[in-house]
Amino acid sequence: MATSDFFREPFTVNSPNVVYTEDEITSKYTYTTTRVEGTVATPVEEKYTFKTQRKVPKVGVMIVGLGGNNGSTLVASVIANKHQITWNTKEGVQHPNYFGSITQASTVRLGTNANGEGVYIPFHNLLPMAAPNDLVIGGWDISSLNMAEAMKRAQVLDHDLQRQLVPYLEKIKPLPSIYYPDFIAANQADRADNLLKGSKQENLDALRQQIRDFKQNNGLDKVIVLWSANTERFSDIVTGINDTSANLLKSIQTNEDEVSPSTIFAVASILEGCSYINGSPQNTFVPGVLDLAEEKKVFIGGDDFKSGQTKMKSVLVDFLVSAGIKPTSIVSYNHLGNNDGKNLSAPQQFRSKEISKSNVVDDMVASNRLLYKENEHPDHVVVIKYVPFVGDSKRALDEYTSKIFMNGNNTISMHNTCEDSLLATPLILDLVLVCELAERITIKKEGAKDFEHMHSVLSILSYMLKAPLVPRGTPVVNALFAQRECMINIFRACVGLAPESHMLLENRLASEINTRQ
């Protein structure tokens, strides 16, 4: 007997609280939560109206670091999927896919059929969503190599596929980018032959014009900008320099040293009304950038793609703590040989990555005061080494030591070979597609005058990010499944469906089960 059902076709919701028009889906939704004061828990119901624009726009993506391993793999893979290019390996004929993308290759539980079986649909069918094959991709790089040459340099895709992609990719060249040597490792200097000249204000103006030109030349409805370039060192937060939007804009005008390339890109994107996503661990979003995004009501998301070791950690620690097991020591070792590893071999750039990888367990530890006293935390060490021979095939070794029943010790050791770019590239697609969809969703709480978008700090992107950026004053959630369910349940609310509770009462009561048999 099958335990689940599945269909690919679009679905509709049969409810008086959901209205479909040609332009939008409107949902009246009751949000139920629990308010806790002292030792009293009170169920709370709040009414919201969700509106989702149904028309999927023509979307452009501008990647900072287009010629890097992630950027070149993204462009090549989208072309391979769009043209259904097959290739041969020693294992036979291979077909392109979007495996590793939550939006393209995962399913969500829609509900239950008459037999009590779960019914599943593709994630991307929950709401009208842009398709990866329709994206127009461009961007910047400090290296002048065209995409065919960049793909060969990356050594990520199989040779037979690369050979067939060359005619498509050799025509695509990155725009000149910003290079401030103080922010990335000195070993990147030999790649830097495709640079914007001038002051920081001139760089900002040039980026804004490039975004406008890309949008106009490709007939796009919107552009999303994403940083997939080198990890920068952390920027110092300096009063009068980058602490407010006004001070930051003034600092760009006066060419202040402590304004990073990624911050310049973020400001350019925000001023052009384009959502900006940071896929690296540095603190691009200094307070001045946060202020500017909120003032302009433009989405920002970050930080740092969560693809391999950290994703496993956010699952395993959640499992251990939820099971009443107390992790006391987490030691994570990595070695990799791609350009990311080369850049991270410099101490300041490694420190940025260390911070983003180390904070991933904080909320899970804080959630269980039966295991941990206040301010108690497991020992947590992260090591990254550059080993050129292994290339993009990153090795991650983890050791988790935990206290178990009657103060026994349990050790879990894990070896994970992470094909770095093949894991990160689908996340770029997901970040762009979910961000674009969020731009078409507005929400109004009962009693409010106007509909509004979600907060400019788009925290529903957390599932794809190591160090999730959240609105100031709100809690960070790192537990992977909680992040996924948040995204799905918000999209369910847009079509008037309750959150997936996993209670399955229809399969718990004999009276319910017997009526179906």
Secondary structure as a PSIPRED ss2 file (coil, helix, strand):
# PSIPRED VFORMAT (PSIPRED V4.0)

   1 M C   1.000  0.000  0.000
   2 A C   1.000  0.000  0.000
   3 T C   1.000  0.000  0.000
   4 S E   0.000  0.000  1.000
   5 D E   0.000  0.000  1.000
   6 F E   0.000  0.000  1.000
   7 F C   1.000  0.000  0.000
   8 R C   1.000  0.000  0.000
   9 E C   1.000  0.000  0.000
  10 P C   1.000  0.000  0.000
  11 F C   1.000  0.000  0.000
  12 T C   1.000  0.000  0.000
  13 V C   1.000  0.000  0.000
  14 N C   1.000  0.000  0.000
  15 S C   1.000  0.000  0.000
  16 P C   1.000  0.000  0.000
  17 N C   1.000  0.000  0.000
  18 V E   0.000  0.000  1.000
  19 V E   0.000  0.000  1.000
  20 Y E   0.000  0.000  1.000
  21 T C   1.000  0.000  0.000
  22 E C   1.000  0.000  0.000
  23 D C   1.000  0.000  0.000
  24 E E   0.000  0.000  1.000
  25 I E   0.000  0.000  1.000
  26 T E   0.000  0.000  1.000
  27 S E   0.000  0.000  1.000
  28 K E   0.000  0.000  1.000
  29 Y E   0.000  0.000  1.000
  30 T E   0.000  0.000  1.000
  31 Y E   0.000  0.000  1.000
  32 T E   0.000  0.000  1.000
  33 T E   0.000  0.000  1.000
  34 T E   0.000  0.000  1.000
  35 R E   0.000  0.000  1.000
  36 V E   0.000  0.000  1.000
  37 E E   0.000  0.000  1.000
  38 G C   1.000  0.000  0.000
  39 T C   1.000  0.000  0.000
  40 V E   0.000  0.000  1.000
  41 A E   0.000  0.000  1.000
  42 T E   0.000  0.000  1.000
  43 P E   0.000  0.000  1.000
  44 V E   0.000  0.000  1.000
  45 E E   0.000  0.000  1.000
  46 E E   0.000  0.000  1.000
  47 K E   0.000  0.000  1.000
  48 Y E   0.000  0.000  1.000
  49 T E   0.000  0.000  1.000
  50 F E   0.000  0.000  1.000
  51 K E   0.000  0.000  1.000
  52 T E   0.000  0.000  1.000
  53 Q E   0.000  0.000  1.000
  54 R C   1.000  0.000  0.000
  55 K C   1.000  0.000  0.000
  56 V C   1.000  0.000  0.000
  57 P C   1.000  0.000  0.000
  58 K C   1.000  0.000  0.000
  59 V E   0.000  0.000  1.000
  60 G E   0.000  0.000  1.000
  61 V E   0.000  0.000  1.000
  62 M E   0.000  0.000  1.000
  63 I E   0.000  0.000  1.000
  64 V E   0.000  0.000  1.000
  65 G C   1.000  0.000  0.000
  66 L C   1.000  0.000  0.000
  67 G C   1.000  0.000  0.000
  68 G C   1.000  0.000  0.000
  69 N H   0.000  1.000  0.000
  70 N H   0.000  1.000  0.000
  71 G H   0.000  1.000  0.000
  72 S H   0.000  1.000  0.000
  73 T H   0.000  1.000  0.000
  74 L H   0.000  1.000  0.000
  75 V H   0.000  1.000  0.000
  76 A H   0.000  1.000  0.000
  77 S H   0.000  1.000  0.000
  78 V H   0.000  1.000  0.000
  79 I H   0.000  1.000  0.000
  80 A H   0.000  1.000  0.000
  81 N H   0.000  1.000  0.000
  82 K H   0.000  1.000  0.000
  83 H C   1.000  0.000  0.000
  84 Q C   1.000  0.000  0.000
  85 I C   1.000  0.000  0.000
  86 T C   1.000  0.000  0.000
  87 W E   0.000  0.000  1.000
  88 N E   0.000  0.000  1.000
  89 T E   0.000  0.000  1.000
  90 K C   1.000  0.000  0.000
  91 E C   1.000  0.000  0.000
  92 G E   0.000  0.000  1.000
  93 V E   0.000  0.000  1.000
  94 Q E   0.000  0.000  1.000
  95 H C   1.000  0.000  0.000
  96 P C   1.000  0.000  0.000
  97 N C   1.000  0.000  0.000
  98 Y C   1.000  0.000  0.000
  99 F C   1.000  0.000  0.000
 100 G C   1.000  0.000  0.000
 101 S C   1.000  0.000  0.000
 102 I H   0.000  1.000  0.000
 103 T H   0.000  1.000  0.000
 104 Q H   0.000  1.000  0.000
 105 A H   0.000  1.000  0.000
 106 S C   1.000  0.000  0.000
 107 T E   0.000  0.000  1.000
 108 V E   0.000  0.000  1.000
 109 R E   0.000  0.000  1.000
 110 L E   0.000  0.000  1.000
 111 G E   0.000  0.000  1.000
 112 T E   0.000  0.000  1.000
 113 N C   1.000  0.000  0.000
 114 A C   1.000  0.000  0.000
 115 N C   1.000  0.000  0.000
 116 G C   1.000  0.000  0.000
 117 E C   1.000  0.000  0.000
 118 G E   0.000  0.000  1.000
 119 V E   0.000  0.000  1.000
 120 Y E   0.000  0.000  1.000
 121 I E   0.000  0.000  1.000
 122 P E   0.000  0.000  1.000
 123 F H   0.000  1.000  0.000
 124 H H   0.000  1.000  0.000
 125 N H   0.000  1.000  0.000
 126 L C   1.000  0.000  0.000
 127 L C   1.000  0.000  0.000
 128 P C   1.000  0.000  0.000
 129 M C   1.000  0.000  0.000
 130 A C   1.000  0.000  0.000
 131 A C   1.000  0.000  0.000
 132 P H   0.000  1.000  0.000
 133 N H   0.000  1.000  0.000
 134 D H   0.000  1.000  0.000
 135 L C   1.000  0.000  0.000
 136 V E   0.000  0.000  1.000
 137 I E   0.000  0.000  1.000
 138 G E   0.000  0.000  1.000
 139 G E   0.000  0.000  1.000
 140 W E   0.000  0.000  1.000
 141 D E   0.000  0.000  1.000
 142 I C   1.000  0.000  0.000
 143 S C   1.000  0.000  0.000
 144 S C   1.000  0.000  0.000
 145 L C   1.000  0.000  0.000
 146 N C   1.000  0.000  0.000
 147 M H   0.000  1.000  0.000
 148 A H   0.000  1.000  0.000
 149 E H   0.000  1.000  0.000
 150 A H   0.000  1.000  0.000
 151 M H   0.000  1.000  0.000
 152 K H   0.000  1.000  0.000
 153 R H   0.000  1.000  0.000
 154 A H   0.000  1.000  0.000
 155 Q C   1.000  0.000  0.000
 156 V C   1.000  0.000  0.000
 157 L C   1.000  0.000  0.000
 158 D C   1.000  0.000  0.000
 159 H H   0.000  1.000  0.000
 160 D H   0.000  1.000  0.000
 161 L H   0.000  1.000  0.000
 162 Q H   0.000  1.000  0.000
 163 R H   0.000  1.000  0.000
 164 Q H   0.000  1.000  0.000
 165 L H   0.000  1.000  0.000
 166 V H   0.000  1.000  0.000
 167 P H   0.000  1.000  0.000
 168 Y H   0.000  1.000  0.000
 169 L H   0.000  1.000  0.000
 170 E C   1.000  0.000  0.000
 171 K C   1.000  0.000  0.000
 172 I C   1.000  0.000  0.000
 173 K C   1.000  0.000  0.000
 174 P C   1.000  0.000  0.000
 175 L E   0.000  0.000  1.000
 176 P E   0.000  0.000  1.000
 177 S E   0.000  0.000  1.000
 178 I C   1.000  0.000  0.000
 179 Y C   1.000  0.000  0.000
 180 Y C   1.000  0.000  0.000
 181 P H   0.000  1.000  0.000
 182 D H   0.000  1.000  0.000
 183 F H   0.000  1.000  0.000
 184 I C   1.000  0.000  0.000
 185 A C   1.000  0.000  0.000
 186 A H   0.000  1.000  0.000
 187 N H   0.000  1.000  0.000
 188 Q H   0.000  1.000  0.000
 189 A H   0.000  1.000  0.000
 190 D H   0.000  1.000  0.000
 191 R H   0.000  1.000  0.000
 192 A C   1.000  0.000  0.000
 193 D C   1.000  0.000  0.000
 194 N C   1.000  0.000  0.000
 195 L E   0.000  0.000  1.000
 196 L C   1.000  0.000  0.000
 197 K C   1.000  0.000  0.000
 198 G C   1.000  0.000  0.000
 199 S C   1.000  0.000  0.000
 200 K H   0.000  1.000  0.000
 201 Q H   0.000  1.000  0.000
 202 E H   0.000  1.000  0.000
 203 N H   0.000  1.000  0.000
 204 L H   0.000  1.000  0.000
 205 D H   0.000  1.000  0.000
 206 A H   0.000  1.000  0.000
 207 L H   0.000  1.000  0.000
 208 R H   0.000  1.000  0.000
 209 Q H   0.000  1.000  0.000
 210 Q H   0.000  1.000  0.000
 211 I H   0.000  1.000  0.000
 212 R H   0.000  1.000  0.000
 213 D H   0.000  1.000  0.000
 214 F H   0.000  1.000  0.000
 215 K H   0.000  1.000  0.000
 216 Q H   0.000  1.000  0.000
 217 N H   0.000  1.000  0.000
 218 N C   1.000  0.000  0.000
 219 G C   1.000  0.000  0.000
 220 L C   1.000  0.000  0.000
 221 D C   1.000  0.000  0.000
 222 K E   0.000  0.000  1.000
 223 V E   0.000  0.000  1.000
 224 I E   0.000  0.000  1.000
 225 V E   0.000  0.000  1.000
 226 L E   0.000  0.000  1.000
 227 W E   0.000  0.000  1.000
 228 S C   1.000  0.000  0.000
 229 A C   1.000  0.000  0.000
 230 N C   1.000  0.000  0.000
 231 T C   1.000  0.000  0.000
 232 E C   1.000  0.000  0.000
 233 R C   1.000  0.000  0.000
 234 F C   1.000  0.000  0.000
 235 S C   1.000  0.000  0.000
 236 D C   1.000  0.000  0.000
 237 I C   1.000  0.000  0.000
 238 V C   1.000  0.000  0.000
 239 T C   1.000  0.000  0.000
 240 G C   1.000  0.000  0.000
 241 I C   1.000  0.000  0.000
 242 N C   1.000  0.000  0.000
 243 D C   1.000  0.000  0.000
 244 T C   1.000  0.000  0.000
 245 S H   0.000  1.000  0.000
 246 A H   0.000  1.000  0.000
 247 N H   0.000  1.000  0.000
 248 L H   0.000  1.000  0.000
 249 L H   0.000  1.000  0.000
 250 K H   0.000  1.000  0.000
 251 S H   0.000  1.000  0.000
 252 I H   0.000  1.000  0.000
 253 Q H   0.000  1.000  0.000
 254 T C   1.000  0.000  0.000
 255 N C   1.000  0.000  0.000
 256 E C   1.000  0.000  0.000
 257 D C   1.000  0.000  0.000
 258 E C   1.000  0.000  0.000
 259 V C   1.000  0.000  0.000
 260 S C   1.000  0.000  0.000
 261 P H   0.000  1.000  0.000
 262 S H   0.000  1.000  0.000
 263 T H   0.000  1.000  0.000
 264 I H   0.000  1.000  0.000
 265 F H   0.000  1.000  0.000
 266 A H   0.000  1.000  0.000
 267 V H   0.000  1.000  0.000
 268 A H   0.000  1.000  0.000
 269 S H   0.000  1.000  0.000
 270 I H   0.000  1.000  0.000
 271 L H   0.000  1.000  0.000
 272 E C   1.000  0.000  0.000
 273 G C   1.000  0.000  0.000
 274 C C   1.000  0.000  0.000
 275 S C   1.000  0.000  0.000
 276 Y E   0.000  0.000  1.000
 277 I E   0.000  0.000  1.000
 278 N E   0.000  0.000  1.000
 279 G C   1.000  0.000  0.000
 280 S C   1.000  0.000  0.000
 281 P C   1.000  0.000  0.000
 282 Q C   1.000  0.000  0.000
 283 N C   1.000  0.000  0.000
 284 T C   1.000  0.000  0.000
 285 F C   1.000  0.000  0.000
 286 V C   1.000  0.000  0.000
 287 P H   0.000  1.000  0.000
 288 G H   0.000  1.000  0.000
 289 V H   0.000  1.000  0.000
 290 L H   0.000  1.000  0.000
 291 D H   0.000  1.000  0.000
 292 L H   0.000  1.000  0.000
 293 A H   0.000  1.000  0.000
 294 E H   0.000  1.000  0.000
 295 E H   0.000  1.000  0.000
 296 K H   0.000  1.000  0.000
 297 K C   1.000  0.000  0.000
 298 V C   1.000  0.000  0.000
 299 F C   1.000  0.000  0.000
 300 I E   0.000  0.000  1.000
 301 G E   0.000  0.000  1.000
 302 G C   1.000  0.000  0.000
 303 D C   1.000  0.000  0.000
 304 D C   1.000  0.000  0.000
 305 F E   0.000  0.000  1.000
 306 K C   1.000  0.000  0.000
 307 S C   1.000  0.000  0.000
 308 G C   1.000  0.000  0.000
 309 Q H   0.000  1.000  0.000
 310 T H   0.000  1.000  0.000
 311 K H   0.000  1.000  0.000
 312 M H   0.000  1.000  0.000
 313 K H   0.000  1.000  0.000
 314 S H   0.000  1.000  0.000
 315 V H   0.000  1.000  0.000
 316 L H   0.000  1.000  0.000
 317 V H   0.000  1.000  0.000
 318 D H   0.000  1.000  0.000
 319 F H   0.000  1.000  0.000
 320 L H   0.000  1.000  0.000
 321 V H   0.000  1.000  0.000
 322 S H   0.000  1.000  0.000
 323 A C   1.000  0.000  0.000
 324 G C   1.000  0.000  0.000
 325 I C   1.000  0.000  0.000
 326 K E   0.000  0.000  1.000
 327 P E   0.000  0.000  1.000
 328 T E   0.000  0.000  1.000
 329 S E   0.000  0.000  1.000
 330 I E   0.000  0.000  1.000
 331 V E   0.000  0.000  1.000
 332 S E   0.000  0.000  1.000
 333 Y E   0.000  0.000  1.000
 334 N E   0.000  0.000  1.000
 335 H E   0.000  0.000  1.000
 336 L E   0.000  0.000  1.000
 337 G C   1.000  0.000  0.000
 338 N C   1.000  0.000  0.000
 339 N H   0.000  1.000  0.000
 340 D H   0.000  1.000  0.000
 341 G H   0.000  1.000  0.000
 342 K H   0.000  1.000  0.000
 343 N H   0.000  1.000  0.000
 344 L H   0.000  1.000  0.000
 345 S C   1.000  0.000  0.000
 346 A C   1.000  0.000  0.000
 347 P H   0.000  1.000  0.000
 348 Q H   0.000  1.000  0.000
 349 Q H   0.000  1.000  0.000
 350 F H   0.000  1.000  0.000
 351 R H   0.000  1.000  0.000
 352 S H   0.000  1.000  0.000
 353 K H   0.000  1.000  0.000
 354 E H   0.000  1.000  0.000
 355 I H   0.000  1.000  0.000
 356 S H   0.000  1.000  0.000
 357 K H   0.000  1.000  0.000
 358 S H   0.000  1.000  0.000
 359 N H   0.000  1.000  0.000
 360 V H   0.000  1.000  0.000
 361 V H   0.000  1.000  0.000
 362 D H   0.000  1.000  0.000
 363 D H   0.000  1.000  0.000
 364 M H   0.000  1.000  0.000
 365 V H   0.000  1.000  0.000
 366 A H   0.000  1.000  0.000
 367 S C   1.000  0.000  0.000
 368 N C   1.000  0.000  0.000
 369 R C   1.000  0.000  0.000
 370 L C   1.000  0.000  0.000
 371 L C   1.000  0.000  0.000
 372 Y C   1.000  0.000  0.000
 373 K C   1.000  0.000  0.000
 374 E C   1.000  0.000  0.000
 375 N C   1.000  0.000  0.000
 376 E C   1.000  0.000  0.000
 377 H C   1.000  0.000  0.000
 378 P C   1.000  0.000  0.000
 379 D E   0.000  0.000  1.000
 380 H E   0.000  0.000  1.000
 381 V E   0.000  0.000  1.000
 382 V E   0.000  0.000  1.000
 383 V E   0.000  0.000  1.000
 384 I E   0.000  0.000  1.000
 385 K E   0.000  0.000  1.000
 386 Y E   0.000  0.000  1.000
 387 V C   1.000  0.000  0.000
 388 P H   0.000  1.000  0.000
 389 F H   0.000  1.000  0.000
 390 V H   0.000  1.000  0.000
 391 G C   1.000  0.000  0.000
 392 D C   1.000  0.000  0.000
 393 S E   0.000  0.000  1.000
 394 K E   0.000  0.000  1.000
 395 R E   0.000  0.000  1.000
 396 A E   0.000  0.000  1.000
 397 L E   0.000  0.000  1.000
 398 D E   0.000  0.000  1.000
 399 E E   0.000  0.000  1.000
 400 Y E   0.000  0.000  1.000
 401 T E   0.000  0.000  1.000
 402 S E   0.000  0.000  1.000
 403 K E   0.000  0.000  1.000
 404 I C   1.000  0.000  0.000
 405 F H   0.000  1.000  0.000
 406 M H   0.000  1.000  0.000
 407 N H   0.000  1.000  0.000
 408 G C   1.000  0.000  0.000
 409 N E   0.000  0.000  1.000
 410 N E   0.000  0.000  1.000
 411 T E   0.000  0.000  1.000
 412 I E   0.000  0.000  1.000
 413 S E   0.000  0.000  1.000
 414 M E   0.000  0.000  1.000
 415 H E   0.000  0.000  1.000
 416 N E   0.000  0.000  1.000
 417 T E   0.000  0.000  1.000
 418 C E   0.000  0.000  1.000
 419 E E   0.000  0.000  1.000
 420 D H   0.000  1.000  0.000
 421 S H   0.000  1.000  0.000
 422 L H   0.000  1.000  0.000
 423 L H   0.000  1.000  0.000
 424 A H   0.000  1.000  0.000
 425 T H   0.000  1.000  0.000
 426 P H   0.000  1.000  0.000
 427 L H   0.000  1.000  0.000
 428 I H   0.000  1.000  0.000
 429 L H   0.000  1.000  0.000
 430 D H   0.000  1.000  0.000
 431 L H   0.000  1.000  0.000
 432 V H   0.000  1.000  0.000
 433 L H   0.000  1.000  0.000
 434 V H   0.000  1.000  0.000
 435 C H   0.000  1.000  0.000
 436 E H   0.000  1.000  0.000
 437 L H   0.000  1.000  0.000
 438 A H   0.000  1.000  0.000
 439 E H   0.000  1.000  0.000
 440 R C   1.000  0.000  0.000
 441 I E   0.000  0.000  1.000
 442 T E   0.000  0.000  1.000
 443 I E   0.000  0.000  1.000
 444 K E   0.000  0.000  1.000
 445 K E   0.000  0.000  1.000
 446 E C   1.000  0.000  0.000
 447 G C   1.000  0.000  0.000
 448 A C   1.000  0.000  0.000
 449 K C   1.000  0.000  0.000
 450 D C   1.000  0.000  0.000
 451 F C   1.000  0.000  0.000
 452 E E   0.000  0.000  1.000
 453 H C   1.000  0.000  0.000
 454 M C   1.000  0.000  0.000
 455 H C   1.000  0.000  0.000
 456 S C   1.000  0.000  0.000
 457 V E   0.000  0.000  1.000
 458 L C   1.000  0.000  0.000
 459 S H   0.000  1.000  0.000
 460 I H   0.000  1.000  0.000
 461 L H   0.000  1.000  0.000
 462 S H   0.000  1.000  0.000
 463 Y H   0.000  1.000  0.000
 464 M H   0.000  1.000  0.000
 465 L E   0.000  0.000  1.000
 466 K C   1.000  0.000  0.000
 467 A C   1.000  0.000  0.000
 468 P C   1.000  0.000  0.000
 469 L C   1.000  0.000  0.000
 470 V C   1.000  0.000  0.000
 471 P C   1.000  0.000  0.000
 472 R C   1.000  0.000  0.000
 473 G C   1.000  0.000  0.000
 474 T C   1.000  0.000  0.000
 475 P C   1.000  0.000  0.000
 476 V C   1.000  0.000  0.000
 477 V C   1.000  0.000  0.000
 478 N C   1.000  0.000  0.000
 479 A C   1.000  0.000  0.000
 480 L H   0.000  1.000  0.000
 481 F H   0.000  1.000  0.000
 482 A H   0.000  1.000  0.000
 483 Q H   0.000  1.000  0.000
 484 R H   0.000  1.000  0.000
 485 E H   0.000  1.000  0.000
 486 C H   0.000  1.000  0.000
 487 M H   0.000  1.000  0.000
 488 I H   0.000  1.000  0.000
 489 N H   0.000  1.000  0.000
 490 I H   0.000  1.000  0.000
 491 F H   0.000  1.000  0.000
 492 R H   0.000  1.000  0.000
 493 A H   0.000  1.000  0.000
 494 C C   1.000  0.000  0.000
 495 V C   1.000  0.000  0.000
 496 G C   1.000  0.000  0.000
 497 L C   1.000  0.000  0.000
 498 A C   1.000  0.000  0.000
 499 P C   1.000  0.000  0.000
 500 E C   1.000  0.000  0.000
 501 S C   1.000  0.000  0.000
 502 H C   1.000  0.000  0.000
 503 M C   1.000  0.000  0.000
 504 L C   1.000  0.000  0.000
 505 L H   0.000  1.000  0.000
 506 E H   0.000  1.000  0.000
 507 N H   0.000  1.000  0.000
 508 R C   1.000  0.000  0.000
 509 L C   1.000  0.000  0.000
 510 A H   0.000  1.000  0.000
 511 S H   0.000  1.000  0.000
 512 E H   0.000  1.000  0.000
 513 I H   0.000  1.000  0.000
 514 N H   0.000  1.000  0.000
 515 T H   0.000  1.000  0.000
 516 R C   1.000  0.000  0.000
 517 Q C   1.000  0.000  0.000
